[in-house]
Amino acid sequence: MQPATKEDVDYEVEAALAFHDEDAKATIATLLADIRHLRLQLALTESAISRGMVRGWSPKYDR
């Protein structure tokens, strides 16, 4: 996966804000809820996958 360009990031920020009618607090709240959901999904996946199946891979919660 290639890193996003500045233009890509700017577009995504503008799209997220537009989705929430330019309400920055609502946009941030949605993004934080998404992060919580994805971390839970990662934790569930970690507990469901055996080590042999993924050859020692384990998920990382931080970048």
PDBQT receptor file of N, H, CA, C and O in Angstrom, charges set to zero:
ATOM      1  N   MET A   1       0.838  -1.169   0.000  1.00  0.00    +0.000 N 
ATOM      2  CA  MET A   1       0.000   0.000   0.000  1.00  0.00    +0.000 C 
ATOM      3  C   MET A   1       0.889   1.239   0.000  1.00  0.00    +0.000 C 
ATOM      4  O   MET A   1       1.778   1.375   0.840  1.00  0.00    +0.000 OA
ATOM      5  N   GLN A   2       0.645   2.121  -0.928  1.00  0.00    +0.000 N 
ATOM      6  H   GLN A   2      -0.078   2.010  -1.610  1.00  0.00    +0.000 HD
ATOM      7  CA  GLN A   2       1.447   3.333  -1.032  1.00  0.00    +0.000 C 
ATOM      8  C   GLN A   2       0.914   4.406  -0.081  1.00  0.00    +0.000 C 
ATOM      9  O   GLN A   2      -0.288   4.476   0.176  1.00  0.00    +0.000 OA
ATOM     10  N   PRO A   3       1.817   5.239   0.438  1.00  0.00    +0.000 N 
ATOM     11  CA  PRO A   3       1.355   6.324   1.304  1.00  0.00    +0.000 C 
ATOM     12  C   PRO A   3       0.467   7.299   0.532  1.00  0.00    +0.000 C 
ATOM     13  O   PRO A   3       0.661   7.526  -0.663  1.00  0.00    +0.000 OA
ATOM     14  N   ALA A   4      -0.497   7.861   1.229  1.00  0.00    +0.000 N 
ATOM     15  H   ALA A   4      -0.654   7.676   2.199  1.00  0.00    +0.000 HD
ATOM     16  CA  ALA A   4      -1.405   8.812   0.593  1.00  0.00    +0.000 C 
ATOM     17  C   ALA A   4      -0.676  10.124   0.312  1.00  0.00    +0.000 C 
ATOM     18  O   ALA A   4       0.163  10.573   1.093  1.00  0.00    +0.000 OA
ATOM     19  N   THR A   5      -1.018  10.713  -0.809  1.00  0.00    +0.000 N 
ATOM     20  H   THR A   5      -1.699  10.348  -1.443  1.00  0.00    +0.000 HD
ATOM     21  CA  THR A   5      -0.437  12.015  -1.137  1.00  0.00    +0.000 C 
ATOM     22  C   THR A   5      -1.172  13.102  -0.355  1.00  0.00    +0.000 C 
ATOM     23  O   THR A   5      -2.255  12.867   0.182  1.00  0.00    +0.000 OA
ATOM     24  N   LYS A   6      -0.583  14.277  -0.295  1.00  0.00    +0.000 N 
ATOM     25  H   LYS A   6       0.296  14.469  -0.731  1.00  0.00    +0.000 HD
ATOM     26  CA  LYS A   6      -1.219  15.397   0.407  1.00  0.00    +0.000 C 
ATOM     27  C   LYS A   6      -2.585  15.707  -0.205  1.00  0.00    +0.000 C 
ATOM     28  O   LYS A   6      -3.533  16.029   0.512  1.00  0.00    +0.000 OA
ATOM     29  N   GLU A   7      -2.682  15.609  -1.528  1.00  0.00    +0.000 N 
ATOM     30  H   GLU A   7      -1.912  15.348  -2.111  1.00  0.00    +0.000 HD
ATOM     31  CA  GLU A   7      -3.948  15.883  -2.200  1.00  0.00    +0.000 C 
ATOM     32  C   GLU A   7      -5.007  14.861  -1.799  1.00  0.00    +0.000 C 
ATOM     33  O   GLU A   7      -6.168  15.212  -1.590  1.00  0.00    +0.000 OA
ATOM     34  N   ASP A   8      -4.600  13.589  -1.694  1.00  0.00    +0.000 N 
ATOM     35  H   ASP A   8      -3.657  13.304  -1.865  1.00  0.00    +0.000 HD
ATOM     36  CA  ASP A   8      -5.535  12.547  -1.275  1.00  0.00    +0.000 C 
ATOM     37  C   ASP A   8      -6.046  12.813   0.136  1.00  0.00    +0.000 C 
ATOM     38  O   ASP A   8      -7.242  12.705   0.406  1.00  0.00    +0.000 OA
ATOM     39  N   VAL A   9      -5.129  13.161   1.028  1.00  0.00    +0.000 N 
ATOM     40  H   VAL A   9      -4.157  13.249   0.809  1.00  0.00    +0.000 HD
ATOM     41  CA  VAL A   9      -5.507  13.427   2.418  1.00  0.00    +0.000 C 
ATOM     42  C   VAL A   9      -6.422  14.642   2.487  1.00  0.00    +0.000 C 
ATOM     43  O   VAL A   9      -7.434  14.620   3.187  1.00  0.00    +0.000 OA
ATOM     44  N   ASP A  10      -6.072  15.697   1.766  1.00  0.00    +0.000 N 
ATOM     45  H   ASP A  10      -5.249  15.715   1.197  1.00  0.00    +0.000 HD
ATOM     46  CA  ASP A  10      -6.914  16.901   1.758  1.00  0.00    +0.000 C 
ATOM     47  C   ASP A  10      -8.321  16.576   1.262  1.00  0.00    +0.000 C 
ATOM     48  O   ASP A  10      -9.308  17.051   1.824  1.00  0.00    +0.000 OA
ATOM     49  N   TYR A  11      -8.410  15.770   0.213  1.00  0.00    +0.000 N 
ATOM     50  H   TYR A  11      -7.608  15.384  -0.244  1.00  0.00    +0.000 HD
ATOM     51  CA  TYR A  11      -9.716  15.385  -0.332  1.00  0.00    +0.000 C 
ATOM     52  C   TYR A  11     -10.517  14.591   0.696  1.00  0.00    +0.000 C 
ATOM     53  O   TYR A  11     -11.712  14.828   0.873  1.00  0.00    +0.000 OA
ATOM     54  N   GLU A  12      -9.858  13.650   1.372  1.00  0.00    +0.000 N 
ATOM     55  H   GLU A  12      -8.887  13.458   1.228  1.00  0.00    +0.000 HD
ATOM     56  CA  GLU A  12     -10.551  12.834   2.369  1.00  0.00    +0.000 C 
ATOM     57  C   GLU A  12     -11.042  13.681   3.540  1.00  0.00    +0.000 C 
ATOM     58  O   GLU A  12     -12.144  13.470   4.047  1.00  0.00    +0.000 OA
ATOM     59  N   VAL A  13     -10.224  14.636   3.963  1.00  0.00    +0.000 N 
ATOM     60  H   VAL A  13      -9.330  14.807   3.551  1.00  0.00    +0.000 HD
ATOM     61  CA  VAL A  13     -10.629  15.531   5.055  1.00  0.00    +0.000 C 
ATOM     62  C   VAL A  13     -11.850  16.344   4.634  1.00  0.00    +0.000 C 
ATOM     63  O   VAL A  13     -12.823  16.446   5.381  1.00  0.00    +0.000 OA
ATOM     64  N   GLU A  14     -11.794  16.915   3.445  1.00  0.00    +0.000 N 
ATOM     65  H   GLU A  14     -11.004  16.832   2.838  1.00  0.00    +0.000 HD
ATOM     66  CA  GLU A  14     -12.925  17.713   2.956  1.00  0.00    +0.000 C 
ATOM     67  C   GLU A  14     -14.182  16.857   2.806  1.00  0.00    +0.000 C 
ATOM     68  O   GLU A  14     -15.282  17.317   3.113  1.00  0.00    +0.000 OA
ATOM     69  N   ALA A  15     -14.030  15.626   2.340  1.00  0.00    +0.000 N 
ATOM     70  H   ALA A  15     -13.137  15.252   2.091  1.00  0.00    +0.000 HD
ATOM     71  CA  ALA A  15     -15.182  14.738   2.183  1.00  0.00    +0.000 C 
ATOM     72  C   ALA A  15     -15.790  14.385   3.538  1.00  0.00    +0.000 C 
ATOM     73  O   ALA A  15     -17.013  14.363   3.683  1.00  0.00    +0.000 OA
ATOM     74  N   ALA A  16     -14.942  14.108   4.529  1.00  0.00    +0.000 N 
ATOM     75  H   ALA A  16     -13.949  14.126   4.411  1.00  0.00    +0.000 HD
ATOM     76  CA  ALA A  16     -15.444  13.782   5.868  1.00  0.00    +0.000 C 
ATOM     77  C   ALA A  16     -16.182  14.973   6.469  1.00  0.00    +0.000 C 
ATOM     78  O   ALA A  16     -17.252  14.815   7.057  1.00  0.00    +0.000 OA
ATOM     79  N   LEU A  17     -15.609  16.158   6.321  1.00  0.00    +0.000 N 
ATOM     80  H   LEU A  17     -14.740  16.286   5.844  1.00  0.00    +0.000 HD
ATOM     81  CA  LEU A  17     -16.277  17.357   6.841  1.00  0.00    +0.000 C 
ATOM     82  C   LEU A  17     -17.594  17.621   6.105  1.00  0.00    +0.000 C 
ATOM     83  O   LEU A  17     -18.591  17.975   6.734  1.00  0.00    +0.000 OA
ATOM     84  N   ALA A  18     -17.605  17.455   4.804  1.00  0.00    +0.000 N 
ATOM     85  H   ALA A  18     -16.795  17.167   4.293  1.00  0.00    +0.000 HD
ATOM     86  CA  ALA A  18     -18.824  17.676   4.028  1.00  0.00    +0.000 C 
ATOM     87  C   ALA A  18     -19.921  16.706   4.448  1.00  0.00    +0.000 C 
ATOM     88  O   ALA A  18     -21.092  17.080   4.505  1.00  0.00    +0.000 OA
ATOM     89  N   PHE A  19     -19.551  15.464   4.741  1.00  0.00    +0.000 N 
ATOM     90  H   PHE A  19     -18.599  15.160   4.694  1.00  0.00    +0.000 HD
ATOM     91  CA  PHE A  19     -20.527  14.462   5.171  1.00  0.00    +0.000 C 
ATOM     92  C   PHE A  19     -21.224  14.905   6.450  1.00  0.00    +0.000 C 
ATOM     93  O   PHE A  19     -22.394  14.591   6.666  1.00  0.00    +0.000 OA
ATOM     94  N   HIS A  20     -20.503  15.633   7.295  1.00  0.00    +0.000 N 
ATOM     95  H   HIS A  20     -19.552  15.888   7.119  1.00  0.00    +0.000 HD
ATOM     96  CA  HIS A  20     -21.042  16.090   8.580  1.00  0.00    +0.000 C 
ATOM     97  C   HIS A  20     -21.415  17.571   8.541  1.00  0.00    +0.000 C 
ATOM     98  O   HIS A  20     -21.431  18.233   9.579  1.00  0.00    +0.000 OA
ATOM     99  N   ASP A  21     -21.712  18.087   7.363  1.00  0.00    +0.000 N 
ATOM    100  H   ASP A  21     -21.699  17.549   6.521  1.00  0.00    +0.000 HD
ATOM    101  CA  ASP A  21     -22.123  19.489   7.193  1.00  0.00    +0.000 C 
ATOM    102  C   ASP A  21     -21.134  20.457   7.822  1.00  0.00    +0.000 C 
ATOM    103  O   ASP A  21     -21.526  21.417   8.486  1.00  0.00    +0.000 OA
ATOM    104  N   GLU A  22     -19.848  20.200   7.607  1.00  0.00    +0.000 N 
ATOM    105  H   GLU A  22     -19.529  19.421   7.067  1.00  0.00    +0.000 HD
ATOM    106  CA  GLU A  22     -18.747  21.059   8.084  1.00  0.00    +0.000 C 
ATOM    107  C   GLU A  22     -18.633  21.129   9.607  1.00  0.00    +0.000 C 
ATOM    108  O   GLU A  22     -17.985  22.033  10.136  1.00  0.00    +0.000 OA
ATOM    109  N   ASP A  23     -19.253  20.190  10.314  1.00  0.00    +0.000 N 
ATOM    110  H   ASP A  23     -19.780  19.456   9.884  1.00  0.00    +0.000 HD
ATOM    111  CA  ASP A  23     -19.178  20.153  11.782  1.00  0.00    +0.000 C 
ATOM    112  C   ASP A  23     -17.948  19.335  12.183  1.00  0.00    +0.000 C 
ATOM    113  O   ASP A  23     -17.968  18.105  12.121  1.00  0.00    +0.000 OA
ATOM    114  N   ALA A  24     -16.885  20.020  12.591  1.00  0.00    +0.000 N 
ATOM    115  H   ALA A  24     -16.869  21.019  12.641  1.00  0.00    +0.000 HD
ATOM    116  CA  ALA A  24     -15.618  19.349  12.909  1.00  0.00    +0.000 C 
ATOM    117  C   ALA A  24     -15.769  18.400  14.093  1.00  0.00    +0.000 C 
ATOM    118  O   ALA A  24     -15.196  17.310  14.088  1.00  0.00    +0.000 OA
ATOM    119  N   LYS A  25     -16.539  18.804  15.116  1.00  0.00    +0.000 N 
ATOM    120  H   LYS A  25     -17.004  19.689  15.120  1.00  0.00    +0.000 HD
ATOM    121  CA  LYS A  25     -16.714  17.938  16.288  1.00  0.00    +0.000 C 
ATOM    122  C   LYS A  25     -17.431  16.641  15.918  1.00  0.00    +0.000 C 
ATOM    123  O   LYS A  25     -17.054  15.570  16.392  1.00  0.00    +0.000 OA
ATOM    124  N   ALA A  26     -18.444  16.728  15.090  1.00  0.00    +0.000 N 
ATOM    125  H   ALA A  26     -18.751  17.599  14.705  1.00  0.00    +0.000 HD
ATOM    126  CA  ALA A  26     -19.157  15.524  14.655  1.00  0.00    +0.000 C 
ATOM    127  C   ALA A  26     -18.244  14.634  13.818  1.00  0.00    +0.000 C 
ATOM    128  O   ALA A  26     -18.290  13.410  13.934  1.00  0.00    +0.000 OA
ATOM    129  N   THR A  27     -17.419  15.243  12.980  1.00  0.00    +0.000 N 
ATOM    130  H   THR A  27     -17.381  16.238  12.886  1.00  0.00    +0.000 HD
ATOM    131  CA  THR A  27     -16.481  14.482  12.155  1.00  0.00    +0.000 C 
ATOM    132  C   THR A  27     -15.486  13.734  13.030  1.00  0.00    +0.000 C 
ATOM    133  O   THR A  27     -15.234  12.548  12.816  1.00  0.00    +0.000 OA
ATOM    134  N   ILE A  28     -14.921  14.422  14.011  1.00  0.00    +0.000 N 
ATOM    135  H   ILE A  28     -15.125  15.386  14.185  1.00  0.00    +0.000 HD
ATOM    136  CA  ILE A  28     -13.950  13.788  14.910  1.00  0.00    +0.000 C 
ATOM    137  C   ILE A  28     -14.619  12.697  15.728  1.00  0.00    +0.000 C 
ATOM    138  O   ILE A  28     -14.038  11.628  15.919  1.00  0.00    +0.000 OA
ATOM    139  N   ALA A  29     -15.829  12.945  16.215  1.00  0.00    +0.000 N 
ATOM    140  H   ALA A  29     -16.301  13.813  16.060  1.00  0.00    +0.000 HD
ATOM    141  CA  ALA A  29     -16.549  11.936  16.999  1.00  0.00    +0.000 C 
ATOM    142  C   ALA A  29     -16.781  10.669  16.176  1.00  0.00    +0.000 C 
ATOM    143  O   ALA A  29     -16.628   9.558  16.684  1.00  0.00    +0.000 OA
ATOM    144  N   THR A  30     -17.149  10.836  14.912  1.00  0.00    +0.000 N 
ATOM    145  H   THR A  30     -17.274  11.739  14.499  1.00  0.00    +0.000 HD
ATOM    146  CA  THR A  30     -17.357   9.682  14.039  1.00  0.00    +0.000 C 
ATOM    147  C   THR A  30     -16.058   8.926  13.812  1.00  0.00    +0.000 C 
ATOM    148  O   THR A  30     -16.040   7.696  13.854  1.00  0.00    +0.000 OA
ATOM    149  N   LEU A  31     -14.975   9.648  13.572  1.00  0.00    +0.000 N 
ATOM    150  H   LEU A  31     -14.990  10.647  13.538  1.00  0.00    +0.000 HD
ATOM    151  CA  LEU A  31     -13.681   8.997  13.350  1.00  0.00    +0.000 C 
ATOM    152  C   LEU A  31     -13.221   8.246  14.594  1.00  0.00    +0.000 C 
ATOM    153  O   LEU A  31     -12.680   7.146  14.483  1.00  0.00    +0.000 OA
ATOM    154  N   LEU A  32     -13.428   8.824  15.775  1.00  0.00    +0.000 N 
ATOM    155  H   LEU A  32     -13.868   9.718  15.865  1.00  0.00    +0.000 HD
ATOM    156  CA  LEU A  32     -13.058   8.132  17.016  1.00  0.00    +0.000 C 
ATOM    157  C   LEU A  32     -13.911   6.882  17.222  1.00  0.00    +0.000 C 
ATOM    158  O   LEU A  32     -13.403   5.854  17.671  1.00  0.00    +0.000 OA
ATOM    159  N   ALA A  33     -15.195   6.961  16.900  1.00  0.00    +0.000 N 
ATOM    160  H   ALA A  33     -15.607   7.795  16.535  1.00  0.00    +0.000 HD
ATOM    161  CA  ALA A  33     -16.061   5.781  16.998  1.00  0.00    +0.000 C 
ATOM    162  C   ALA A  33     -15.597   4.701  16.021  1.00  0.00    +0.000 C 
ATOM    163  O   ALA A  33     -15.606   3.515  16.353  1.00  0.00    +0.000 OA
ATOM    164  N   ASP A  34     -15.195   5.110  14.822  1.00  0.00    +0.000 N 
ATOM    165  H   ASP A  34     -15.188   6.073  14.553  1.00  0.00    +0.000 HD
ATOM    166  CA  ASP A  34     -14.674   4.153  13.841  1.00  0.00    +0.000 C 
ATOM    167  C   ASP A  34     -13.405   3.479  14.356  1.00  0.00    +0.000 C 
ATOM    168  O   ASP A  34     -13.229   2.273  14.182  1.00  0.00    +0.000 OA
ATOM    169  N   ILE A  35     -12.524   4.249  14.985  1.00  0.00    +0.000 N 
ATOM    170  H   ILE A  35     -12.667   5.228  15.125  1.00  0.00    +0.000 HD
ATOM    171  CA  ILE A  35     -11.289   3.688  15.539  1.00  0.00    +0.000 C 
ATOM    172  C   ILE A  35     -11.611   2.656  16.609  1.00  0.00    +0.000 C 
ATOM    173  O   ILE A  35     -11.040   1.565  16.619  1.00  0.00    +0.000 OA
ATOM    174  N   ARG A  36     -12.540   3.007  17.522  1.00  0.00    +0.000 N 
ATOM    175  H   ARG A  36     -13.004   3.893  17.514  1.00  0.00    +0.000 HD
ATOM    176  CA  ARG A  36     -12.928   2.053  18.572  1.00  0.00    +0.000 C 
ATOM    177  C   ARG A  36     -13.473   0.765  17.961  1.00  0.00    +0.000 C 
ATOM    178  O   ARG A  36     -13.123  -0.332  18.395  1.00  0.00    +0.000 OA
ATOM    179  N   HIS A  37     -14.329   0.906  16.954  1.00  0.00    +0.000 N 
ATOM    180  H   HIS A  37     -14.613   1.798  16.602  1.00  0.00    +0.000 HD
ATOM    181  CA  HIS A  37     -14.914  -0.265  16.304  1.00  0.00    +0.000 C 
ATOM    182  C   HIS A  37     -13.833  -1.125  15.644  1.00  0.00    +0.000 C 
ATOM    183  O   HIS A  37     -13.843  -2.348  15.787  1.00  0.00    +0.000 OA
ATOM    184  N   LEU A  38     -12.908  -0.496  14.927  1.00  0.00    +0.000 N 
ATOM    185  H   LEU A  38     -12.900   0.497  14.810  1.00  0.00    +0.000 HD
ATOM    186  CA  LEU A  38     -11.867  -1.255  14.240  1.00  0.00    +0.000 C 
ATOM    187  C   LEU A  38     -10.913  -1.935  15.216  1.00  0.00    +0.000 C 
ATOM    188  O   LEU A  38     -10.447  -3.043  14.952  1.00  0.00    +0.000 OA
ATOM    189  N   ARG A  39     -10.616  -1.281  16.347  1.00  0.00    +0.000 N 
ATOM    190  H   ARG A  39     -10.995  -0.381  16.561  1.00  0.00    +0.000 HD
ATOM    191  CA  ARG A  39      -9.773  -1.916  17.362  1.00  0.00    +0.000 C 
ATOM    192  C   ARG A  39     -10.466  -3.137  17.949  1.00  0.00    +0.000 C 
ATOM    193  O   ARG A  39      -9.821  -4.155  18.200  1.00  0.00    +0.000 OA
ATOM    194  N   LEU A  40     -11.774  -3.044  18.171  1.00  0.00    +0.000 N 
ATOM    195  H   LEU A  40     -12.298  -2.217  17.968  1.00  0.00    +0.000 HD
ATOM    196  CA  LEU A  40     -12.528  -4.196  18.670  1.00  0.00    +0.000 C 
ATOM    197  C   LEU A  40     -12.501  -5.325  17.646  1.00  0.00    +0.000 C 
ATOM    198  O   LEU A  40     -12.303  -6.486  18.003  1.00  0.00    +0.000 OA
ATOM    199  N   GLN A  41     -12.700  -4.988  16.375  1.00  0.00    +0.000 N 
ATOM    200  H   GLN A  41     -12.861  -4.044  16.085  1.00  0.00    +0.000 HD
ATOM    201  CA  GLN A  41     -12.657  -6.008  15.333  1.00  0.00    +0.000 C 
ATOM    202  C   GLN A  41     -11.286  -6.671  15.268  1.00  0.00    +0.000 C 
ATOM    203  O   GLN A  41     -11.193  -7.881  15.065  1.00  0.00    +0.000 OA
ATOM    204  N   LEU A  42     -10.229  -5.893  15.437  1.00  0.00    +0.000 N 
ATOM    205  H   LEU A  42     -10.305  -4.910  15.602  1.00  0.00    +0.000 HD
ATOM    206  CA  LEU A  42      -8.873  -6.429  15.430  1.00  0.00    +0.000 C 
ATOM    207  C   LEU A  42      -8.659  -7.361  16.616  1.00  0.00    +0.000 C 
ATOM    208  O   LEU A  42      -8.044  -8.418  16.475  1.00  0.00    +0.000 OA
ATOM    209  N   ALA A  43      -9.163  -6.976  17.779  1.00  0.00    +0.000 N 
ATOM    210  H   ALA A  43      -9.662  -6.117  17.894  1.00  0.00    +0.000 HD
ATOM    211  CA  ALA A  43      -9.033  -7.825  18.967  1.00  0.00    +0.000 C 
ATOM    212  C   ALA A  43      -9.797  -9.132  18.778  1.00  0.00    +0.000 C 
ATOM    213  O   ALA A  43      -9.302 -10.194  19.156  1.00  0.00    +0.000 OA
ATOM    214  N   LEU A  44     -10.984  -9.070  18.204  1.00  0.00    +0.000 N 
ATOM    215  H   LEU A  44     -11.386  -8.208  17.897  1.00  0.00    +0.000 HD
ATOM    216  CA  LEU A  44     -11.759 -10.285  17.947  1.00  0.00    +0.000 C 
ATOM    217  C   LEU A  44     -11.048 -11.185  16.945  1.00  0.00    +0.000 C 
ATOM    218  O   LEU A  44     -11.026 -12.405  17.105  1.00  0.00    +0.000 OA
ATOM    219  N   THR A  45     -10.473 -10.585  15.923  1.00  0.00    +0.000 N 
ATOM    220  H   THR A  45     -10.491  -9.594  15.793  1.00  0.00    +0.000 HD
ATOM    221  CA  THR A  45      -9.736 -11.354  14.918  1.00  0.00    +0.000 C 
ATOM    222  C   THR A  45      -8.525 -12.025  15.541  1.00  0.00    +0.000 C 
ATOM    223  O   THR A  45      -8.239 -13.190  15.266  1.00  0.00    +0.000 OA
ATOM    224  N   GLU A  46      -7.817 -11.285  16.380  1.00  0.00    +0.000 N 
ATOM    225  H   GLU A  46      -8.049 -10.339  16.604  1.00  0.00    +0.000 HD
ATOM    226  CA  GLU A  46      -6.631 -11.833  17.038  1.00  0.00    +0.000 C 
ATOM    227  C   GLU A  46      -6.984 -13.058  17.871  1.00  0.00    +0.000 C 
ATOM    228  O   GLU A  46      -6.234 -14.034  17.890  1.00  0.00    +0.000 OA
ATOM    229  N   SER A  47      -8.118 -13.014  18.555  1.00  0.00    +0.000 N 
ATOM    230  H   SER A  47      -8.728 -12.221  18.539  1.00  0.00    +0.000 HD
ATOM    231  CA  SER A  47      -8.490 -14.143  19.405  1.00  0.00    +0.000 C 
ATOM    232  C   SER A  47      -9.027 -15.317  18.594  1.00  0.00    +0.000 C 
ATOM    233  O   SER A  47      -9.019 -16.450  19.074  1.00  0.00    +0.000 OA
ATOM    234  N   ALA A  48      -9.493 -15.065  17.376  1.00  0.00    +0.000 N 
ATOM    235  H   ALA A  48      -9.501 -14.144  16.986  1.00  0.00    +0.000 HD
ATOM    236  CA  ALA A  48     -10.093 -16.125  16.573  1.00  0.00    +0.000 C 
ATOM    237  C   ALA A  48      -9.101 -16.838  15.657  1.00  0.00    +0.000 C 
ATOM    238  O   ALA A  48      -9.341 -17.981  15.267  1.00  0.00    +0.000 OA
ATOM    239  N   ILE A  49      -8.000 -16.190  15.307  1.00  0.00    +0.000 N 
ATOM    240  H   ILE A  49      -7.805 -15.262  15.623  1.00  0.00    +0.000 HD
ATOM    241  CA  ILE A  49      -7.041 -16.768  14.358  1.00  0.00    +0.000 C 
ATOM    242  C   ILE A  49      -5.936 -17.487  15.118  1.00  0.00    +0.000 C 
ATOM    243  O   ILE A  49      -5.383 -16.968  16.087  1.00  0.00    +0.000 OA
ATOM    244  N   SER A  50      -5.630 -18.691  14.658  1.00  0.00    +0.000 N 
ATOM    245  H   SER A  50      -6.079 -19.113  13.870  1.00  0.00    +0.000 HD
ATOM    246  CA  SER A  50      -4.530 -19.423  15.285  1.00  0.00    +0.000 C 
ATOM    247  C   SER A  50      -3.200 -18.915  14.746  1.00  0.00    +0.000 C 
ATOM    248  O   SER A  50      -3.126 -18.429  13.618  1.00  0.00    +0.000 OA
ATOM    249  N   ARG A  51      -2.157 -19.026  15.549  1.00  0.00    +0.000 N 
ATOM    250  H   ARG A  51      -2.217 -19.421  16.465  1.00  0.00    +0.000 HD
ATOM    251  CA  ARG A  51      -0.820 -18.559  15.143  1.00  0.00    +0.000 C 
ATOM    252  C   ARG A  51      -0.313 -19.301  13.907  1.00  0.00    +0.000 C 
ATOM    253  O   ARG A  51       0.309 -18.691  13.037  1.00  0.00    +0.000 OA
ATOM    254  N   GLY A  52      -0.566 -20.588  13.817  1.00  0.00    +0.000 N 
ATOM    255  H   GLY A  52      -1.071 -21.084  14.524  1.00  0.00    +0.000 HD
ATOM    256  CA  GLY A  52      -0.082 -21.358  12.680  1.00  0.00    +0.000 C 
ATOM    257  C   GLY A  52      -0.714 -20.929  11.374  1.00  0.00    +0.000 C 
ATOM    258  O   GLY A  52      -0.089 -21.005  10.316  1.00  0.00    +0.000 OA
ATOM    259  N   MET A  53      -1.942 -20.482  11.449  1.00  0.00    +0.000 N 
ATOM    260  H   MET A  53      -2.450 -20.420  12.308  1.00  0.00    +0.000 HD
ATOM    261  CA  MET A  53      -2.663 -20.087  10.246  1.00  0.00    +0.000 C 
ATOM    262  C   MET A  53      -2.026 -18.858   9.594  1.00  0.00    +0.000 C 
ATOM    263  O   MET A  53      -2.035 -18.728   8.370  1.00  0.00    +0.000 OA
ATOM    264  N   VAL A  54      -1.484 -17.973  10.398  1.00  0.00    +0.000 N 
ATOM    265  H   VAL A  54      -1.477 -18.079  11.393  1.00  0.00    +0.000 HD
ATOM    266  CA  VAL A  54      -0.910 -16.739   9.861  1.00  0.00    +0.000 C 
ATOM    267  C   VAL A  54       0.606 -16.701  10.005  1.00  0.00    +0.000 C 
ATOM    268  O   VAL A  54       1.219 -15.650   9.815  1.00  0.00    +0.000 OA
ATOM    269  N   ARG A  55       1.205 -17.816  10.333  1.00  0.00    +0.000 N 
ATOM    270  H   ARG A  55       0.707 -18.669  10.488  1.00  0.00    +0.000 HD
ATOM    271  CA  ARG A  55       2.662 -17.980  10.411  1.00  0.00    +0.000 C 
ATOM    272  C   ARG A  55       3.341 -16.958  11.314  1.00  0.00    +0.000 C 
ATOM    273  O   ARG A  55       4.341 -16.347  10.937  1.00  0.00    +0.000 OA
ATOM    274  N   GLY A  56       2.785 -16.781  12.510  1.00  0.00    +0.000 N 
ATOM    275  H   GLY A  56       1.973 -17.277  12.816  1.00  0.00    +0.000 HD
ATOM    276  CA  GLY A  56       3.413 -15.920  13.494  1.00  0.00    +0.000 C 
ATOM    277  C   GLY A  56       3.001 -14.468  13.454  1.00  0.00    +0.000 C 
ATOM    278  O   GLY A  56       3.422 -13.682  14.303  1.00  0.00    +0.000 OA
ATOM    279  N   TRP A  57       2.178 -14.093  12.477  1.00  0.00    +0.000 N 
ATOM    280  H   TRP A  57       1.836 -14.732  11.788  1.00  0.00    +0.000 HD
ATOM    281  CA  TRP A  57       1.742 -12.703  12.400  1.00  0.00    +0.000 C 
ATOM    282  C   TRP A  57       0.846 -12.389  13.583  1.00  0.00    +0.000 C 
ATOM    283  O   TRP A  57       0.025 -13.212  13.986  1.00  0.00    +0.000 OA
ATOM    284  N   SER A  58       1.004 -11.215  14.129  1.00  0.00    +0.000 N 
ATOM    285  H   SER A  58       1.672 -10.547  13.802  1.00  0.00    +0.000 HD
ATOM    286  CA  SER A  58       0.067 -10.761  15.152  1.00  0.00    +0.000 C 
ATOM    287  C   SER A  58      -0.292  -9.308  14.852  1.00  0.00    +0.000 C 
ATOM    288  O   SER A  58       0.552  -8.541  14.389  1.00  0.00    +0.000 OA
ATOM    289  N   PRO A  59      -1.531  -8.933  15.113  1.00  0.00    +0.000 N 
ATOM    290  CA  PRO A  59      -1.958  -7.574  14.784  1.00  0.00    +0.000 C 
ATOM    291  C   PRO A  59      -1.278  -6.540  15.657  1.00  0.00    +0.000 C 
ATOM    292  O   PRO A  59      -0.891  -6.821  16.791  1.00  0.00    +0.000 OA
ATOM    293  N   LYS A  60      -1.140  -5.353  15.121  1.00  0.00    +0.000 N 
ATOM    294  H   LYS A  60      -1.456  -5.124  14.199  1.00  0.00    +0.000 HD
ATOM    295  CA  LYS A  60      -0.576  -4.232  15.871  1.00  0.00    +0.000 C 
ATOM    296  C   LYS A  60      -1.657  -3.168  15.989  1.00  0.00    +0.000 C 
ATOM    297  O   LYS A  60      -2.299  -2.813  15.000  1.00  0.00    +0.000 OA
ATOM    298  N   TYR A  61      -1.854  -2.671  17.182  1.00  0.00    +0.000 N 
ATOM    299  H   TYR A  61      -1.333  -2.960  17.985  1.00  0.00    +0.000 HD
ATOM    300  CA  TYR A  61      -2.923  -1.717  17.427  1.00  0.00    +0.000 C 
ATOM    301  C   TYR A  61      -2.505  -0.280  17.151  1.00  0.00    +0.000 C 
ATOM    302  O   TYR A  61      -3.358   0.597  17.018  1.00  0.00    +0.000 OA
ATOM    303  N   ASP A  62      -1.220  -0.035  17.064  1.00  0.00    +0.000 N 
ATOM    304  H   ASP A  62      -0.527  -0.748  17.171  1.00  0.00    +0.000 HD
ATOM    305  CA  ASP A  62      -0.718   1.306  16.781  1.00  0.00    +0.000 C 
ATOM    306  C   ASP A  62       0.062   1.287  15.481  1.00  0.00    +0.000 C 
ATOM    307  O   ASP A  62       0.509   0.235  15.024  1.00  0.00    +0.000 OA
ATOM    308  N   ARG A  63       0.220   2.462  14.891  1.00  0.00    +0.000 N 
ATOM    309  H   ARG A  63      -0.143   3.317  15.262  1.00  0.00    +0.000 HD
ATOM    310  CA  ARG A  63       0.971   2.530  13.634  1.00  0.00    +0.000 C 
ATOM    311  C   ARG A  63       2.427   2.314  13.862  1.00  0.00    +0.000 C 
ATOM    312  O   ARG A  63       3.210   2.338  12.912  1.00  0.00    +0.000 OA
TER     313      ARG A  63
